[in-house]
Amino acid sequence: TKPTPTPTPKPPTPEKGPANVGIPSGVKLKKTTGNMYITKAGTVVDGIDLYGRVIVQAPNVVIKNSFIRGDGTTKKTPVVLNQSTDLLIKDSEIAARTPHPDVLGVIGSNFTLERVNIHDVLDPVHIFGEGNVVVKDSWLHGNLHFESLPELNGGPSHDDSIQIISGSNIVIT
């Protein structure tokens, strides 16, 4: 009799985290300052280290291999605001340059996040409007939390990794 072949084992699936989420190693970033308003459809932003916010007002925008740090404000503001459709952010990092209870990560609807590292904001993902959001293979961590806020009568902040105000067709994997 012939021996039965032994199947080759599959390698384990790596956990999501700093080794495989966010900006790929070896990517060189170009430092850029100031808020970025994207108004041209199909814009691709690649390889920037942005000291500012991103406001997307055009469809089919791609942001990849980039670090978006926010503008350092302490006003109620997101680091990334999507006001259009079909925004894709992938292989990137998003954080508040100045941690504050009013600074959020990515907000809006009609966007996809793939392998995005979001940290040091109150809510990494804040969904409202139509929905149509996909959060895939991303790492949402290090949420800011404040024990006492005057606007909450001295109560603690309400921080979520993903906050859904409204919308449908939302997929989180």
Order of alpha helices (4+ residues) and beta strands (2+ residues): beta-beta-beta-beta-beta-beta-beta-beta-beta-beta-beta-beta-beta-beta-beta-beta
